[in-house]
Amino acid sequence: MGLDTVELVMWVEEEFGITVSDDEASVTYTVGDLAELIAQKVNAQYGKSWTYAEPLPRIIDILVKDYGVKRERINTASRIVDDLGLE
């Protein structure tokens, strides 16, 4: 994982109050994967019933605001490293 993805994982952990292991992060390739992982972790930890749709807007916002990714390039199939250019 590059610095960008490490920072993104740290943001996820802080923003959603969850812990993401290195193994989980290493197999999270797309924006949709990340949103689904967050939903699963929040559901398990807090007894919620989230789908990927709940965290997705916040993920998109952080990618646009902090990483300069153009909003129109981001969808659930966008690969975080290959398509969006994060390291």
ZIPE-V560406 format. One record per residue. N is the residue number from 0. RES is the residue in three letters. PHI is phi in whole degrees, -180 to 180 (none if undefined). PSI is psi in radians with two decimals (* if undefined). D_CENTER is the distance of its C-alpha to the mean C-alpha in Angstrom with 1 decimal. Layout:
n=N res=RES phi=PHI psi=PSI d_center=D_CENTER
n=N res=RES phi=PHI psi=PSI d_center=D_CENTER
This chain:
n=0 res=MET phi=none psi=2.41 d_center=13.6
n=1 res=GLY phi=-87 psi=3.08 d_center=14.4
n=2 res=LEU phi=-60 psi=-0.73 d_center=14.4
n=3 res=ASP phi=-60 psi=-0.81 d_center=11.6
n=4 res=THR phi=-70 psi=-0.60 d_center=9.1
n=5 res=VAL phi=-63 psi=-0.78 d_center=10.8
n=6 res=GLU phi=-64 psi=-0.68 d_center=10.6
n=7 res=LEU phi=-63 psi=-0.74 d_center=6.9
n=8 res=VAL phi=-64 psi=-0.72 d_center=7.0
n=9 res=MET phi=-62 psi=-0.71 d_center=10.0
n=10 res=TRP phi=-62 psi=-0.79 d_center=8.7
n=11 res=VAL phi=-57 psi=-0.83 d_center=6.4
n=12 res=GLU phi=-61 psi=-0.77 d_center=9.7
n=13 res=GLU phi=-71 psi=-0.79 d_center=11.9
n=14 res=GLU phi=-64 psi=-0.68 d_center=10.6
n=15 res=PHE phi=-109 psi=-0.05 d_center=10.5
n=16 res=GLY phi=67 psi=0.67 d_center=13.2
n=17 res=ILE phi=-126 psi=2.98 d_center=12.0
n=18 res=THR phi=-118 psi=2.31 d_center=12.3
n=19 res=VAL phi=-115 psi=2.10 d_center=10.3
n=20 res=SER phi=-74 psi=2.82 d_center=13.1
n=21 res=ASP phi=-60 psi=-0.67 d_center=13.6
n=22 res=ASP phi=-63 psi=-0.75 d_center=14.4
n=23 res=GLU phi=-65 psi=-0.77 d_center=11.3
n=24 res=ALA phi=-63 psi=-0.63 d_center=9.2
n=25 res=SER phi=-71 psi=-0.29 d_center=12.0
n=26 res=VAL phi=-112 psi=0.29 d_center=11.8
n=27 res=THR phi=-102 psi=1.72 d_center=8.1
n=28 res=TYR phi=-98 psi=-0.64 d_center=9.3
n=29 res=THR phi=-113 psi=2.90 d_center=8.0
n=30 res=VAL phi=-60 psi=-0.69 d_center=5.7
n=31 res=GLY phi=-64 psi=-0.71 d_center=7.7
n=32 res=ASP phi=-59 psi=-0.77 d_center=7.3
n=33 res=LEU phi=-65 psi=-0.78 d_center=3.7
n=34 res=ALA phi=-63 psi=-0.71 d_center=5.3
n=35 res=GLU phi=-67 psi=-0.73 d_center=8.4
n=36 res=LEU phi=-61 psi=-0.79 d_center=7.8
n=37 res=ILE phi=-60 psi=-0.83 d_center=7.1
n=38 res=ALA phi=-59 psi=-0.79 d_center=10.1
n=39 res=GLN phi=-61 psi=-0.78 d_center=12.1
n=40 res=LYS phi=-67 psi=-0.76 d_center=11.9
n=41 res=VAL phi=-63 psi=-0.74 d_center=12.8
n=42 res=ASN phi=-61 psi=-0.80 d_center=15.5
n=43 res=ALA phi=-67 psi=-0.71 d_center=16.9
n=44 res=GLN phi=-81 psi=-0.63 d_center=17.1
n=45 res=TYR phi=-117 psi=0.08 d_center=18.1
n=46 res=GLY phi=67 psi=0.50 d_center=19.9
n=47 res=LYS phi=-86 psi=3.11 d_center=17.9
n=48 res=SER phi=-132 psi=0.89 d_center=17.7
n=49 res=TRP phi=-72 psi=2.66 d_center=14.4
n=50 res=THR phi=-111 psi=3.14 d_center=13.3
n=51 res=TYR phi=-60 psi=-0.39 d_center=10.0
n=52 res=ALA phi=-67 psi=-0.48 d_center=11.7
n=53 res=GLU phi=-67 psi=-0.88 d_center=11.6
n=54 res=PRO phi=-81 psi=-0.27 d_center=8.1
n=55 res=LEU phi=-56 psi=-0.82 d_center=7.8
n=56 res=PRO phi=-60 psi=-0.63 d_center=10.3
n=57 res=ARG phi=-70 psi=-0.65 d_center=8.8
n=58 res=ILE phi=-63 psi=-0.82 d_center=5.6
n=59 res=ILE phi=-60 psi=-0.80 d_center=8.5
n=60 res=ASP phi=-59 psi=-0.76 d_center=10.8
n=61 res=ILE phi=-68 psi=-0.65 d_center=9.2
n=62 res=LEU phi=-64 psi=-0.67 d_center=9.0
n=63 res=VAL phi=-73 psi=-0.90 d_center=12.6
n=64 res=LYS phi=-69 psi=-0.88 d_center=14.0
n=65 res=ASP phi=-94 psi=-0.39 d_center=13.0
n=66 res=TYR phi=-116 psi=-0.04 d_center=12.6
n=67 res=GLY phi=70 psi=0.36 d_center=15.2
n=68 res=VAL phi=-78 psi=2.36 d_center=13.6
n=69 res=LYS phi=-70 psi=2.28 d_center=15.9
n=70 res=ARG phi=-52 psi=-0.68 d_center=14.6
n=71 res=GLU phi=-68 psi=-0.24 d_center=16.7
n=72 res=ARG phi=-86 psi=-0.17 d_center=15.0
n=73 res=ILE phi=-101 psi=2.17 d_center=11.6
n=74 res=ASN phi=-148 psi=3.10 d_center=11.6
n=75 res=THR phi=-65 psi=-0.41 d_center=10.1
n=76 res=ALA phi=-90 psi=-0.10 d_center=12.1
n=77 res=SER phi=-65 psi=2.19 d_center=11.1
n=78 res=ARG phi=-80 psi=2.24 d_center=10.7
n=79 res=ILE phi=-59 psi=-0.77 d_center=8.6
n=80 res=VAL phi=-88 psi=-0.94 d_center=11.7
n=81 res=ASP phi=-70 psi=-0.75 d_center=14.5
n=82 res=ASP phi=-92 psi=-0.62 d_center=14.1
n=83 res=LEU phi=-98 psi=-0.17 d_center=12.3
n=84 res=GLY phi=82 psi=0.20 d_center=14.1
n=85 res=LEU phi=-76 psi=2.60 d_center=11.8
n=86 res=GLU phi=-96 psi=* d_center=13.7
